[in-house]
Amino acid sequence: MHQHALAPWQHAHVFAPDRTAAERRVWAVVTLTLVTMVAEIGAGWWWNSMALLADGWHMGTHAVAIGITGVSYWLARRWARDARFSLGPWKVEVLGAYTSAVLLAVVALGIVVESVSRFSNPAPIAYNESLIVAVVGLLVNLVCAWLLHARHAAHSHGAGPVDACGSGARPHQHEQAQHRAQTSADHDLNRHAAYTHVLADAATSVLAIAALVTGKWLGWLEVDPLVGLLGAGMIAWWARNLIVQCATVLLDREMDHPLAAQVRQQLESDGDAKVADLHLWRVGNEAFACAATLVADAPANADTYRARLDGLPGLAHVLIEINQCRASR
């Protein structure tokens, strides 16, 4: 005997929450960063300051990385109702965050290389110009961080999810779907990647100001490369954490998530049904899809098993196959 309990959802509504506010903020940050980059490169050329030129091009690398965040939002919005994406295009945003994290790691490596070279070949530092650059850069990054950190509301629009027979979903299921969309917006990996880039830049600006003040007043030239290494280590750590988070989603490494054990426990709660096969994968920041195969001596109906999972937060799509034990037939 085979039964299938399906709980399909309209992925355009559940898995693609409204990111419009976040997307606007990201492009505002990109614009502000590009304006600052052009101003610093122009001033560096006019004043013949390598410090200004270097920081200007550094701002450019961050503009590119944060621009990837904006493009990811745009693609996810463009493909939100594309039927080719069976569970929605949300992972486009995760892929953008992963790419941004890799670029962040490259920035950290570049800082390490430059800092190590400064130990063997110290270069004269234009302290006054460099301090101006560091302070301006810090102010710009604080504004950008505020723009990216401000929370935005995500709303679920349109008709509610539909059940396997095409009728409207139960009210509490629709409410859970809206809650998952809101939670997904509040834990947006794509925006977090852009925010991490801005924080990294702000942190390096703070460290640079400290190093420049120390070098200017005490003449400790070694402080500059040391602070560079410290900043690189901090950026590398942030990049590593972001890469791990994104890779976990992209590789569907979710079976060690507590929800997997909870699904198994709930489905086997009657002492008869046993989970023969279970798969759990992420289809939103806090939304999961689940496919389970059950074997039971006296199988219950499909709605009974589905009801056991209703109270578990985060389940957005459920597929259950039910088989009766051969010895019980």
JOQUI-V915744 format. One record per pair of residues at least 4 apart in sequence whose C-alpha atoms are under 7 Angstrom apart, sorted by the first residue. I is the first residue (numbers start at 1). GAP is how many residues later the second one is. If there is no record, write none. Layout:
BEGIN
{{I:GAP} {I:GAP}}
END
This chain:
BEGIN
{{1:322} {1:323} {2:319} {2:320} {2:321} {3:299} {3:318} {3:319} {3:320} {4:298} {4:316} {4:317} {4:318} {5:297} {5:298} {5:301} {5:314} {5:315} {5:316} {6:158} {6:312} {6:313} {6:314} {7:156} {7:157} {7:310} {7:311} {7:312} {8:154} {8:155} {8:156} {8:309} {9:152} {9:153} {9:308} {10:4} {10:151} {11:4} {11:5} {11:76} {11:77} {12:4} {12:68} {12:69} {12:76} {13:4} {13:143} {13:144} {14:142} {14:163} {14:164} {14:167} {15:73} {15:75} {15:166} {15:268} {15:269} {16:64} {16:72} {16:74} {17:137} {17:138} {17:139} {17:164} {17:168} {18:136} {18:137} {19:4} {19:135} {20:4} {21:4} {21:131} {22:4} {22:130} {23:4} {23:47} {23:50} {24:4} {25:4} {25:122} {25:123} {26:4} {26:44} {26:122} {27:4} {27:43} {28:4} {29:4} {29:115} {30:4} {30:33} {30:36} {30:37} {31:4} {32:4} {33:4} {33:26} {33:30} {34:4} {34:26} {34:29} {35:4} {36:4} {37:4} {37:19} {37:20} {37:22} {37:23} {38:4} {38:18} {39:4} {40:4} {40:12} {40:13} {40:16} {41:4} {41:11} {41:12} {41:15} {42:4} {43:4} {43:9} {44:4} {44:5} {44:6} {44:8} {44:9} {45:4} {49:4} {50:4} {51:4} {51:79} {52:4} {52:78} {52:81} {53:4} {54:4} {55:4} {56:4} {57:4} {58:4} {59:4} {60:4} {61:4} {62:4} {62:135} {63:4} {64:4} {65:4} {65:35} {65:38} {66:4} {66:128} {67:4} {68:4} {68:28} {68:32} {69:4} {69:27} {69:28} {69:121} {69:122} {69:125} {70:4} {71:4} {72:4} {72:20} {72:21} {72:24} {73:4} {73:20} {74:4} {75:4} {76:4} {76:13} {76:14} {76:16} {76:17} {79:10} {80:8} {80:9} {85:4} {87:196} {90:193} {90:194} {91:4} {92:4} {93:4} {93:97} {94:4} {94:95} {94:96} {94:152} {95:4} {96:4} {96:94} {97:4} {97:92} {97:93} {97:96} {97:149} {98:4} {98:145} {98:148} {99:4} {100:4} {100:93} {101:4} {101:92} {101:138} {101:141} {101:142} {102:4} {102:137} {103:4} {104:4} {104:93} {104:135} {105:4} {105:131} {105:134} {106:4} {107:4} {108:4} {108:124} {108:127} {108:128} {109:4} {110:4} {111:4} {111:117} {111:121} {112:4} {112:116} {112:117} {112:120} {113:4} {114:4} {115:4} {115:110} {115:113} {115:114} {116:109} {117:4} {118:4} {118:5} {118:107} {119:103} {119:106} {126:4} {127:4} {127:85} {127:89} {128:4} {129:4} {130:4} {131:4} {131:78} {131:81} {132:4} {133:4} {134:4} {134:71} {134:74} {134:75} {135:4} {136:4} {137:4} {137:68} {138:4} {138:64} {138:67} {138:68} {139:4} {140:4} {141:4} {141:57} {141:60} {141:61} {142:4} {142:60} {143:4} {144:4} {144:54} {145:4} {145:50} {145:53} {145:54} {146:4} {148:43} {148:47} {151:35} {153:29} {154:27} {154:28} {154:31} {155:27} {156:22} {156:25} {160:8} {160:9} {160:14} {161:7} {161:8} {161:13} {162:4} {162:5} {162:6} {162:7} {163:4} {163:5} {163:6} {169:4} {169:5} {170:4} {171:4} {172:4} {173:4} {174:4} {175:4} {176:4} {177:4} {177:139} {178:4} {179:4} {180:4} {180:106} {180:107} {180:134} {181:4} {182:4} {183:4} {183:103} {184:4} {184:100} {184:101} {184:102} {187:98} {188:4} {188:97} {189:4} {190:4} {191:4} {192:4} {193:4} {194:4} {195:4} {196:4} {197:4} {198:4} {199:4} {200:4} {200:35} {201:4} {202:4} {203:4} {204:4} {204:27} {205:4} {206:4} {207:4} {207:20} {208:4} {209:4} {210:4} {211:4} {211:12} {211:13} {211:16} {212:4} {212:12} {213:4} {214:4} {214:5} {214:6} {215:4} {215:5} {215:6} {215:8} {222:4} {223:4} {224:4} {225:4} {226:4} {227:4} {228:4} {229:4} {230:4} {231:4} {232:4} {233:4} {234:4} {235:4} {236:4} {237:4} {238:4} {239:4} {240:4} {241:4} {242:4} {243:4} {244:4} {245:4} {246:4} {247:4} {248:4} {248:5} {249:4} {249:33} {252:29} {252:30} {254:26} {254:27} {255:5} {255:25} {256:4} {258:4} {259:4} {260:4} {260:20} {261:4} {262:4} {263:4} {263:46} {264:4} {264:11} {265:4} {266:42} {266:43} {267:6} {267:38} {267:41} {268:4} {268:5} {268:6} {268:7} {272:24} {272:25} {273:21} {273:22} {273:23} {274:20} {274:21} {274:22} {275:17} {275:18} {275:19} {275:20} {276:17} {276:18} {276:19} {277:15} {277:16} {278:13} {278:14} {278:15} {279:11} {279:12} {279:13} {280:8} {280:9} {280:10} {280:11} {281:7} {281:8} {281:9} {282:5} {282:6} {282:7} {283:4} {283:5} {283:6} {284:4} {286:28} {287:27} {287:28} {287:29} {288:26} {288:27} {288:28} {288:29} {289:26} {289:27} {289:28} {289:29} {290:27} {290:28} {290:29} {291:27} {291:28} {291:29} {292:27} {292:28} {292:29} {293:27} {293:28} {293:29} {294:27} {294:28} {294:29} {295:27} {295:28} {295:29} {295:30} {296:27} {296:28} {296:29} {297:27} {297:28} {297:31} {298:26} {299:25} {300:4} {302:4} {303:4} {304:4} {306:4} {324:4} {325:4}}
END
